[in-house]
């Protein structure tokens, strides 16, 4: 995975709002079905798990497979109970994990 993931949430949030969380991360998402110039299979290398927690509680999880495009965009809705921290993590086949946190403050 390269670079910092992009995370987009609304600027104005009130307790009880349902918000859309949008994320984008750079990753090649190699399916394992292609061959290189020498005819060898290029090993599978995809993000297989995306997880989101709010104040330590699971709020969204996705198990991804080889049908997902490179640089996956993930969007989900969250019922905001109050101010807190939204933690997002992406894990790939190599065992690399990228984690980001977003503070959600109420307006």
C-alpha positions as CSV (number, residue, x, y, z in Angstrom):
1,X,0.0,0.0,0.0
2,X,1.3,3.4,-0.9
3,X,0.6,6.8,0.5
4,X,-1.9,7.9,3.1
5,X,-5.5,6.8,2.6
6,X,-8.1,9.5,1.9
7,X,-11.0,9.7,4.2
8,X,-14.0,12.0,3.7
9,X,-16.7,12.7,6.3
10,X,-19.2,15.6,6.5
11,X,-17.9,18.8,8.1
12,X,-21.0,19.4,10.2
13,X,-22.2,16.4,12.3
14,X,-24.8,16.2,15.1
15,X,-25.4,13.3,17.6
16,X,-27.8,10.9,16.0
17,X,-26.9,11.9,12.4
18,X,-26.3,9.1,9.8
19,X,-23.2,10.1,7.9
20,X,-21.5,8.7,4.8
21,X,-17.9,7.8,5.3
22,X,-15.9,7.6,2.1
23,X,-12.4,6.1,1.8
24,X,-9.8,5.6,-1.0
25,X,-6.5,3.9,-0.6
26,X,-3.7,3.3,-3.2
27,X,-3.0,-0.4,-3.8
28,X,-2.2,-2.4,-6.9
29,X,-4.7,-5.2,-6.0
30,X,-3.0,-7.9,-8.1
31,X,-5.5,-10.7,-8.6
32,X,-3.0,-13.6,-9.1
33,X,-4.5,-14.4,-12.5
34,X,-2.0,-12.4,-14.7
35,X,1.4,-13.6,-16.0
36,X,4.5,-11.5,-16.3
37,X,6.7,-11.1,-19.4
38,X,8.5,-14.4,-18.7
39,X,5.2,-16.3,-18.3
40,X,5.2,-16.7,-14.5
41,X,2.1,-16.0,-12.6
42,X,2.2,-12.7,-10.8
43,X,1.3,-13.6,-7.1
44,X,-2.0,-12.4,-5.7
45,X,-1.6,-9.2,-3.6
46,X,-4.9,-7.6,-2.6
47,X,-6.4,-5.9,0.4
48,X,-8.5,-8.6,1.9
49,X,-9.9,-6.9,5.0
50,X,-11.3,-3.4,5.7
51,X,-12.5,-2.6,9.2
52,X,-14.0,0.4,10.9
53,X,-14.5,1.0,14.6
54,X,-16.0,3.9,16.5
55,X,-14.7,4.3,20.0
56,X,-13.5,0.7,19.9
57,X,-16.7,-0.9,18.7
58,X,-17.0,-2.5,15.2
59,X,-19.2,-0.4,13.0
60,X,-18.3,-1.8,9.5
61,X,-16.2,-4.7,8.1
62,X,-15.6,-5.9,4.6
63,X,-13.8,-9.0,3.3
64,X,-12.5,-8.2,-0.2
65,X,-11.6,-10.6,-3.0
66,X,-9.8,-10.4,-6.3
67,X,-12.7,-8.8,-8.1
68,X,-12.0,-5.5,-6.4
69,X,-10.3,-2.9,-8.5
70,X,-6.9,-1.3,-7.8
71,X,-7.1,1.7,-5.5
72,X,-10.3,0.5,-3.8
73,X,-12.9,3.1,-2.9
74,X,-15.1,2.1,0.1
75,X,-18.2,3.9,1.3
76,X,-20.4,3.1,4.2
77,X,-23.0,4.8,6.5
78,X,-22.5,5.4,10.2
79,X,-25.0,6.4,12.9
80,X,-23.0,8.9,15.0
81,X,-23.9,8.4,18.7
82,X,-21.7,11.3,19.8
83,X,-18.2,12.7,19.6
84,X,-15.4,10.2,19.3
85,X,-12.7,8.5,17.2
86,X,-13.4,6.6,14.0
87,X,-10.6,4.1,13.3
88,X,-10.1,2.6,9.9
89,X,-7.7,-0.2,8.8
90,X,-6.9,-2.0,5.6
91,X,-4.9,-5.3,5.6
92,X,-3.4,-7.0,2.5
93,X,-2.1,-10.4,1.6
94,X,1.5,-9.5,2.6
95,X,0.3,-8.8,6.1
96,X,0.7,-5.1,5.8
97,X,-1.8,-3.0,7.6
98,X,-2.5,0.7,7.2
99,X,-4.5,2.3,9.9
100,X,-5.9,5.9,10.2
101,X,-8.0,7.6,12.8
102,X,-10.5,10.5,12.3
103,X,-11.8,12.6,15.2
104,X,-15.5,13.1,14.9
105,X,-16.6,16.3,16.7
106,X,-20.1,17.5,17.0
107,X,-21.3,20.9,15.7
